[in-house]
Amino acid sequence: MAREEGPPPFDEFDARLERLRGRADAPAKKAGPVESRTPWGSGIQVGIELVAGLAGGLLLGWALDSWLGTAPWLLVAGFVLGAAAGVRNAWRWMQRFERRMREGSNERS
């Protein structure tokens, strides 16, 4: 009969995971400053945040309208909520970007 082997203990798994995380963090620290990113990338990211929020709200409103038969009220509500969520996400992304830019300029000084 073949010997049954159980799964490895969690301690081994945790140690391997920590080693792998250490390897994954090392290249991230070597990456250049935030300024090495192109301005197009930042603009595209903000646009994606806006469009994704709006599309999500429209899709959810349309689906609920179809299901509940309340057209067009939930579609309009989804548009408004999706637009608000998109603007909020874009604003938060720009705040994080600005904070990283300030931290990058402080490191050079």
SVG drawing of the C-alpha trace seen along z (x, -y; Angstrom):
<svg xmlns="http://www.w3.org/2000/svg" viewBox="-43 -69 61 71">
<polyline fill="none" stroke="black" stroke-width="0.4" points="0.0,0.0 1.1,-3.5 2.0,-5.7 -0.6,-8.5 1.0,-11.9 -0.8,-14.8 -0.5,-18.4 2.6,-20.2 2.2,-22.1 1.2,-25.7 4.5,-26.9 6.3,-25.7 3.7,-27.5 4.1,-30.7 7.9,-30.6 7.7,-30.0 5.2,-32.8 7.3,-35.3 10.4,-34.4 8.4,-34.9 7.0,-38.2 10.5,-39.4 11.5,-38.6 8.4,-40.4 9.0,-43.5 12.7,-43.8 12.0,-44.8 9.2,-47.2 11.7,-49.2 14.1,-49.4 11.5,-51.0 12.1,-54.6 10.2,-57.5 6.6,-58.3 7.8,-61.0 9.1,-58.3 5.4,-57.6 4.1,-59.4 1.4,-62.1 -0.7,-60.1 -0.8,-57.2 -2.2,-59.3 -4.8,-60.9 -5.9,-57.6 -6.2,-56.2 -8.5,-59.0 -10.6,-58.6 -10.9,-54.9 -12.0,-55.6 -14.7,-58.0 -16.0,-55.8 -16.0,-52.6 -18.1,-54.2 -20.5,-55.6 -20.8,-52.4 -21.3,-50.4 -24.1,-52.7 -25.8,-52.6 -25.6,-48.9 -26.9,-48.3 -29.8,-50.8 -30.7,-49.2 -30.7,-45.7 -32.9,-46.8 -35.2,-48.6 -35.6,-45.6 -36.2,-43.3 -38.6,-45.6 -40.2,-47.3 -39.6,-50.8 -38.0,-52.3 -36.4,-54.8 -36.2,-55.8 -33.6,-53.4 -31.5,-54.0 -31.4,-57.7 -30.6,-57.0 -27.9,-54.6 -26.4,-57.3 -26.3,-59.8 -24.9,-57.4 -22.4,-56.0 -21.2,-59.5 -20.8,-60.4 -18.9,-57.2 -16.7,-57.7 -15.8,-61.3 -15.1,-60.1 -12.8,-57.3 -11.0,-59.7 -10.6,-62.2 -9.2,-59.6 -6.8,-58.4 -5.5,-61.9 -5.1,-62.5 -3.0,-59.3 -1.0,-60.3 -0.3,-63.8 0.8,-62.3 3.2,-59.9 4.6,-62.9 5.2,-64.9 6.9,-61.9 9.1,-61.4 10.1,-65.1 10.8,-64.9 13.1,-61.9 15.3,-63.8 15.7,-66.8"/>
</svg>
